[in-house]
Amino acid sequence: MPDMSGSASLAVTHLVPLAKEVDENKVTPGVLGFIVFAVMALAVWRLMKSMNRHMGKVDFKESPDPSEGAGDPERSEPAGASGGQGTKEA
């Protein structure tokens, strides 16, 4: 990737004479501030669009694992579902 610092400093040196024409008692972000804000807004918009597309591909439904013993009732019951009492006495 080429070094962009040279072209950035060249662009800033061309903008400095434009800044001299502005009233020095008035502080504004100017055109450069607007461009930076617009680029950041576009970057956030593209990031949100990409994230929305990726989240749409995610499947949140959990399917049962077929490798577990489906016929074994003790294995299909989650741990601690019996209340931890052991065997019930009648």
Buried (B, 14 or more C-beta within 10 A) or exposed (E): EEEEEEEEEEEEEEEEEEEEEEEEEEEEEEEEEEEEEEEEEEEEEEEEEEEEEEEEEEEEEEEEEEEEEEEEEEEEEEEEEEEEEEEEEE
